[in-house]
Amino acid sequence: MTVQTLWDARLAATSAVTDHRDAVEWLRHRLAAALRSHVEADRAAAWNPDLQPTGVRLAGWLAHAYGYITTVPAGDLTAGAEMPMVGHWLADRADRLTDLPLLIASPAAGAAVVAAARALTNDDITALAVRTAELPYADAHLTLSAPVTVTTDSEGTSAEEIHALSWWPDGGGFRVADWISTFDTLTGAEADSAEAAARAYGGATLPALMLDTERLHPQAWAAPVTSDRHETEGQFSFDVPVYDPAGDLFVRLALVVRHLVATGVLHTGVERVRPPGSTGHVTRTPVVVLRTEDDDRHTTRLALPGSSVAMRRRRPGSNLQWSGPFGSMGRNAR
């Protein structure tokens, strides 16, 4: 099998542009609000079952979980408030996501990022968050060309494949959203029903990716005062789900990918691809491709069952240093 067969940057970039556009357009569709309102109403009930009525509780949940302030409709509209309230929130997210810089990680780059994220200490996360203004890509949509399976269950019985991450500043901190496969999430019957409903709601098409969860990393006010010269190592294999008991993996990924780019552990290039459905002369969409050094060889190796990567870090001061198969100790953020 050739490397070209394993991963082609241009084809992957084209797919990433299409998936991003379709996913954002879907957020604006009223069927998306109808489907998502049930999810958010359940989450709101679990968050504060005593808060009534339902519309007030949902408004409180949207503010608490997503920082989105909405008004509960009054009068006769109160009983059906959930769908329009969630629709307004999703439309706000679509507006934020539309013009984000698009990144795509090769399988090797994605593996290095996950391994590095797993090596971070809590103080490392704070140190990176304090310096976040110095790092590239303060907001971005990152497609993982090889999805990463994540679980919060130590037995690994409940896991999801993460295909993309989006992040953007929020106050002094930042938010991270993850995207999962629509058709891996829905069963066969559910997918058929959803597709039929989409056609009935104005001929919409279900996107390949669907917004899953969103997390806020608050502002970090001060970096750790002590150095940490002790090396810690993070490992990753596509064969094993990533255990994420604290639910902070996506925050770690959003921080560490920016640091690995800043330090040169990850190399960047640009693919300019046609927007979906375009013909004739059009402005092509730039997609930043993230690769490791000797990326083709690492990608080929990672395709073999049982392959894994390891990244090690230490922090002599405020700057992280990396070593491992894709980096060498001593690289600091520029």
Phi, psi and omega in degrees: 000133182271159176299323179303322179290324182292312184203127178240118186299318182293316178296319179295320179294319178299315178297321180296319178297316179297313182296320180294314180298313182296321181294320179291318178299323180298323180299335181274351186277142183293334177292325176301317178295321180296316180289318185287333182298327178294318180298311184290328176295321177293318179295322179295320180294321178290327181290314182211081183295340183276345182281123182228158354285185186302317182297319178295319179296318179295319178299319178296322179293316179299323177289318182291312187276326190236359181065022183255121182264123180228161180257134178281125178302149182253169174067223185293341183278348185300320185297330180250034188286335190301313185296309179295327179294314178293324178299320178294320178296314179296322178295322176297318178294321177299318178298320181291325188272341189303311188254020178296144171302139182260126176241150171222134181258131171299163177305319180293318179295317178299318179296318179297320180295315181295316179299317179295320179299325181284342179276341185296140169272168178297324177293326176300316181300317178296316181298319178291320181296323178297324184264015189300331180293338181276344186271151179288163174059062177299331171224143184189163171240116184252121174265129175269107187296336169243111186297155183246128179273127185235140177220146172259002181259123182298337178276347179072019182280339179237105185222154178228145175271122180264123184257337183201159174228145171235144175215154180202154180295147176215105186065230177270354180248208177208158178250147178232127176245144177245155185235135181239165180289128179300317189273347168281333182281318181272141172288172181304313180292320180295320179296317178298317180295318180294318179295320178296318178295321179298317178296322180290330179270060173083020175072031179286159176242133177297136179283162176291328182242146181230138177300130182256278182235169180218136182230147177254130168256112185290169180298137173261124188271334183212140178282157175302142183274341183259148174281165176222088183279351179289133179279137168238151186237140172242138180240155178209139172223138177293346182278344188237130177300145177278122180276124186231068186296328182275350181068026182245011183300318185292324174297316178301315181297316182297326178283313189287328179295324178293322179290321180294327174291315182298324183274352180084005175295322173257136178263147181243144172217171183235129169252131178252117188238156178292139172298151181304133176077006183278153175223161178069204182277117179225160173284121183282151181272124178281135175235122179279121181262125179260128180227161171265167171296136184056048190296319183299317181295317180294320179297318178298317181294321182292343177286346181279136179303139178085356180288146178214166176231158177224141174233135180243145181226157167211164184222087179298329178220233178272346183263133174284148173234144187238146168218161182145191183295339185244010181201168178232141183300138178115350178281126180243158177298134179280000000 
